[in-house]
Amino acid sequence: MKVSILHMEIRSNLQDNLTAAQTAVQRAAKDNPVLIALPEYFTVPCCMAEFADAPKISKETCSATLDFLQKISKEIGNIYLLGGSVLQEDNGKYYNTSTLWQNGTMIAKYKKINPIQIELDAGVSKGNTPLVLDTQIGRLGMIVCADSFDPALVKKVAELGAEIVTLPVAAMGDHPVVKGHPLTEAIAKEYGMFILKIGNVSSNMRGGRSAIIAPWGILGEVTDAPQDSILTTELDMEQLKNYRHKLKQP
């Protein structure tokens, strides 16, 4: 089955980000994948480069982003849409929230458990509940960016049966330069999961290069070109099943 991840330039204003995302989703949908995924904070102007005030960012971007995701999901129908992440308010707290949609309906949302320091300083709260759900394409785990650095959380997601893990990222700012995908490759191999790593153009050399990773290696990754691109590849669920079976053998 085919999946598509949308590697995006994050623009300097909300409307340009929404327009770019709409174009990318519509283009990807023409290839009829089972899932399309967007990056972390894909509508936040400049993403994390000017991230300082969670209530302000949420007020300016959340409703418009969720409205967009609802409408574009309805347009693409049965294709699952991973809405990157949005800064959403819940009972006076603000969470980096990743959403999953189908046919215009939000079917799941996950609050990032490990916000980074710049998020905490801006007023982002920590989520506390790992999420893995049954979908028509398999058991889907949802984590966000720095969650992948939390071994206990990753192990819990694996124990909950995740076969495919969505990982929207925004590795910017003072994040060290990273070559390749050493962490996500190791996770995929150890636990027998596909990982969909969805980054943005500014994250390329800082560990945020978009890639689709299998336990047996990288199935595809984007180039260094500073422009929007779509990465589509096949996930062989039967091969994954065989790999996971061998993992359980003594």
URVENCOR-V698971 format. One record per residue. BURIAL is # if it has 24 or more other ideal C-beta (glycine too) atoms within 12 Angstrom, else .. Layout:
<<BURIAL> <BURIAL>>
//
This chain:
<<#> <#> <#> <#> <#> <#> <#> <#> <#> <#> <#> <.> <.> <#> <.> <.> <#> <#> <.> <#> <#> <#> <.> <#> <#> <.> <#> <#> <#> <.> <.> <.> <#> <#> <#> <#> <#> <#> <#> <#> <#> <#> <#> <#> <#> <#> <#> <#> <.> <.> <#> <.> <.> <#> <.> <.> <#> <#> <.> <.> <#> <#> <.> <#> <#> <#> <.> <#> <#> <#> <.> <#> <#> <.> <.> <#> <.> <.> <#> <#> <#> <#> <#> <#> <#> <#> <#> <#> <#> <.> <.> <.> <.> <#> <#> <#> <#> <#> <#> <#> <#> <#> <.> <.> <.> <#> <#> <#> <#> <#> <#> <#> <#> <#> <#> <#> <.> <#> <#> <.> <.> <#> <#> <#> <#> <.> <#> <.> <.> <#> <#> <#> <#> <.> <#> <.> <#> <#> <#> <#> <#> <#> <#> <#> <#> <#> <#> <#> <#> <#> <.> <.> <#> <#> <.> <.> <#> <#> <.> <#> <.> <#> <#> <#> <#> <#> <#> <#> <#> <#> <#> <#> <.> <.> <#> <.> <.> <#> <.> <.> <#> <.> <#> <#> <#> <.> <#> <#> <#> <.> <#> <#> <#> <#> <#> <#> <#> <#> <#> <#> <#> <#> <#> <#> <.> <#> <#> <#> <#> <#> <#> <#> <#> <#> <#> <.> <.> <#> <#> <#> <#> <#> <.> <.> <.> <.> <.> <#> <#> <#> <#> <#> <#> <.> <#> <.> <#> <.> <.> <#> <.> <.> <#> <#> <.> <.> <.> <.> <.> <.>>
//
